[in-house]
């Protein structure tokens, strides 16, 4: 007997079904079902024999799923119903007792929470590995000069090590965001039922401990309607993907012939269908292109949840495709970034030559004038005039004559020429967090401590 007098329309059945994508939750669904069956028997809601039959049947279902012998059918609305259908076929009507004291509402929330916890942990491990690669590269290129840029114009020289370490701190913040997402998914929804709790004397904390949750959701309404932990994971993924897009963009720029700062390994590049000479940094370009996709998934789930009345609504089924694609995309991007950096070869001579442009000593020259009592704003104008003279005559600042220097300010004499020596530009940045080598070495110690921790 059914509540409905006619079968579902084919289009609605297709719209309503999620089994095509949520079937990847089967490990979490089986884990939750085992813990639930064990708890039901412990509380006397089912017999021990029924529990054993359920656990035996679930083991068979798991074997079929692992070996890809499990047959998902067109009428399977979702992974939960598919597993229950197969379980009942294997062990008979006792299979129907597994759903005692739970609803698909709290069941799916539990599956997704488990998935988010496990996935955030895996992503965190990938981020840590990438941080380690960046630290190793920074150590290998500790004293390699590199032009620092603002507006993609040469600004001030830095060491390549200093630049690479910037990504380490960015990625460490990503790890913190992923850890926060893990914490937010660490409360068990199961036991909330459809929305109001269940009519049985269950032990939710037993299930939580079995599944590795830190505790239980304290409110049944919130338990089934909450997807904040998915949003938290998507936000962490979106920010991390954005960081990788910046790294990818720099690898694209630096590997161009115009820059020539880095050569990417052939295995991370591709050719052209028409131009035989091309070596395209496609992997790095895709780090840029994939980031908006991940960001869009976070925005889309906000749209799904926006103004959604409590508690469970079918709209929430839309969380999974956004979640799955976002985490898969980020995992792939992290692997690509790791591979590209592992095989990257930096051209220290090319970088040093670009960093030797003495126009980027302008700020140091202005700071020198400050030490001679000239207000910085006046210094800025004085040095800007020198830069204009140098540029208009096709020379560097160091090539200007003593007379030309003196013409701009009485405080400019031959002694200022020490500023035009490249090493002084780098080592003068000795403030905490600056690019002077002692400060970079301090950063390396801090970064290594993060990895060791």
DARAZI-V506262 format. One record per residue. N is the residue number from 0. BURIAL is 1 if it has 16 or more other ideal C-beta (glycine too) atoms within 10 Angstrom, else 0. Layout:
BEGIN
N:BURIAL ; N:BURIAL
END
This chain:
BEGIN
0:0 ; 1:0 ; 2:0 ; 3:0 ; 4:0 ; 5:0 ; 6:0 ; 7:0 ; 8:0 ; 9:0 ; 10:0 ; 11:0 ; 12:0 ; 13:0 ; 14:0 ; 15:0 ; 16:1 ; 17:1 ; 18:1 ; 19:0 ; 20:1 ; 21:1 ; 22:1 ; 23:0 ; 24:1 ; 25:1 ; 26:0 ; 27:1 ; 28:1 ; 29:1 ; 30:1 ; 31:1 ; 32:1 ; 33:1 ; 34:1 ; 35:1 ; 36:1 ; 37:1 ; 38:1 ; 39:1 ; 40:1 ; 41:0 ; 42:0 ; 43:0 ; 44:1 ; 45:1 ; 46:0 ; 47:0 ; 48:0 ; 49:1 ; 50:1 ; 51:0 ; 52:1 ; 53:1 ; 54:1 ; 55:0 ; 56:1 ; 57:1 ; 58:0 ; 59:0 ; 60:1 ; 61:1 ; 62:0 ; 63:0 ; 64:1 ; 65:0 ; 66:0 ; 67:0 ; 68:0 ; 69:1 ; 70:0 ; 71:1 ; 72:0 ; 73:0 ; 74:0 ; 75:1 ; 76:1 ; 77:1 ; 78:1 ; 79:1 ; 80:1 ; 81:1 ; 82:1 ; 83:1 ; 84:1 ; 85:1 ; 86:1 ; 87:1 ; 88:0 ; 89:1 ; 90:1 ; 91:0 ; 92:0 ; 93:1 ; 94:1 ; 95:0 ; 96:1 ; 97:1 ; 98:0 ; 99:1 ; 100:1 ; 101:1 ; 102:1 ; 103:1 ; 104:1 ; 105:1 ; 106:1 ; 107:1 ; 108:1 ; 109:1 ; 110:1 ; 111:1 ; 112:1 ; 113:1 ; 114:1 ; 115:1 ; 116:1 ; 117:0 ; 118:1 ; 119:1 ; 120:0 ; 121:0 ; 122:1 ; 123:1 ; 124:0 ; 125:1 ; 126:1 ; 127:1 ; 128:1 ; 129:1 ; 130:1 ; 131:1 ; 132:1 ; 133:1 ; 134:1 ; 135:0 ; 136:1 ; 137:1 ; 138:1 ; 139:0 ; 140:1 ; 141:0 ; 142:0 ; 143:1 ; 144:1 ; 145:1 ; 146:1 ; 147:1 ; 148:0 ; 149:0 ; 150:0 ; 151:0 ; 152:0 ; 153:0 ; 154:0 ; 155:1 ; 156:1 ; 157:1 ; 158:1 ; 159:1 ; 160:1 ; 161:1 ; 162:1 ; 163:1 ; 164:1 ; 165:1 ; 166:1 ; 167:1 ; 168:1 ; 169:1 ; 170:1 ; 171:1 ; 172:0 ; 173:1 ; 174:1 ; 175:0 ; 176:1 ; 177:1 ; 178:0 ; 179:1 ; 180:1 ; 181:1 ; 182:0 ; 183:1 ; 184:1 ; 185:1 ; 186:1 ; 187:1 ; 188:1 ; 189:1 ; 190:1 ; 191:1 ; 192:1 ; 193:0 ; 194:1 ; 195:0 ; 196:1 ; 197:1 ; 198:0 ; 199:0 ; 200:0 ; 201:1 ; 202:1 ; 203:1 ; 204:0 ; 205:1 ; 206:1 ; 207:1 ; 208:1 ; 209:1 ; 210:1 ; 211:0 ; 212:1 ; 213:0 ; 214:0 ; 215:1 ; 216:1 ; 217:0 ; 218:0 ; 219:1 ; 220:0 ; 221:1 ; 222:1 ; 223:1 ; 224:1 ; 225:1 ; 226:1 ; 227:0 ; 228:1 ; 229:1 ; 230:1 ; 231:1 ; 232:1 ; 233:1 ; 234:1 ; 235:1 ; 236:1 ; 237:1 ; 238:1 ; 239:1 ; 240:1 ; 241:1 ; 242:1 ; 243:1 ; 244:1 ; 245:0 ; 246:1 ; 247:1 ; 248:1 ; 249:1 ; 250:1 ; 251:1 ; 252:1 ; 253:1 ; 254:1 ; 255:0 ; 256:0 ; 257:0 ; 258:1 ; 259:0 ; 260:1 ; 261:1 ; 262:1 ; 263:1 ; 264:0 ; 265:0 ; 266:0 ; 267:1 ; 268:1 ; 269:0 ; 270:0 ; 271:0 ; 272:0 ; 273:0 ; 274:0 ; 275:0 ; 276:0 ; 277:0 ; 278:0 ; 279:0 ; 280:1 ; 281:1 ; 282:1 ; 283:1 ; 284:1 ; 285:1 ; 286:1 ; 287:1 ; 288:0 ; 289:1 ; 290:1 ; 291:0 ; 292:0 ; 293:1 ; 294:1 ; 295:0 ; 296:1 ; 297:1 ; 298:0 ; 299:1 ; 300:1 ; 301:0 ; 302:0 ; 303:1 ; 304:1 ; 305:0 ; 306:0 ; 307:0 ; 308:0 ; 309:0 ; 310:1 ; 311:1 ; 312:0 ; 313:0 ; 314:0 ; 315:1 ; 316:1 ; 317:1 ; 318:1 ; 319:1 ; 320:1 ; 321:1 ; 322:1 ; 323:1 ; 324:0 ; 325:1 ; 326:1 ; 327:0 ; 328:1 ; 329:1 ; 330:0 ; 331:0 ; 332:1 ; 333:1 ; 334:0 ; 335:1 ; 336:1 ; 337:1 ; 338:1 ; 339:1 ; 340:1 ; 341:0 ; 342:0 ; 343:1 ; 344:0 ; 345:1 ; 346:1 ; 347:0 ; 348:0 ; 349:1 ; 350:1 ; 351:1 ; 352:0 ; 353:1 ; 354:1 ; 355:1 ; 356:0 ; 357:1 ; 358:0 ; 359:1 ; 360:1 ; 361:1 ; 362:1 ; 363:1 ; 364:1 ; 365:1 ; 366:0 ; 367:1 ; 368:1 ; 369:0 ; 370:0 ; 371:0 ; 372:0 ; 373:1 ; 374:0 ; 375:0 ; 376:0 ; 377:0 ; 378:1 ; 379:1 ; 380:0 ; 381:1 ; 382:1 ; 383:0 ; 384:0 ; 385:1 ; 386:0 ; 387:0 ; 388:1 ; 389:1 ; 390:0 ; 391:0 ; 392:0 ; 393:0 ; 394:0 ; 395:0 ; 396:1 ; 397:0 ; 398:0 ; 399:1 ; 400:0 ; 401:0 ; 402:0 ; 403:1 ; 404:1 ; 405:0 ; 406:0 ; 407:1 ; 408:1 ; 409:0 ; 410:1 ; 411:1 ; 412:0 ; 413:0 ; 414:0 ; 415:1 ; 416:0 ; 417:0 ; 418:1 ; 419:1 ; 420:0 ; 421:1 ; 422:0 ; 423:0 ; 424:1 ; 425:1 ; 426:1 ; 427:1 ; 428:1 ; 429:0 ; 430:0 ; 431:0 ; 432:0 ; 433:1 ; 434:1 ; 435:1 ; 436:1 ; 437:0 ; 438:1 ; 439:1 ; 440:0 ; 441:0 ; 442:1 ; 443:1 ; 444:0 ; 445:0 ; 446:1 ; 447:1 ; 448:0 ; 449:1 ; 450:0 ; 451:0 ; 452:0
END
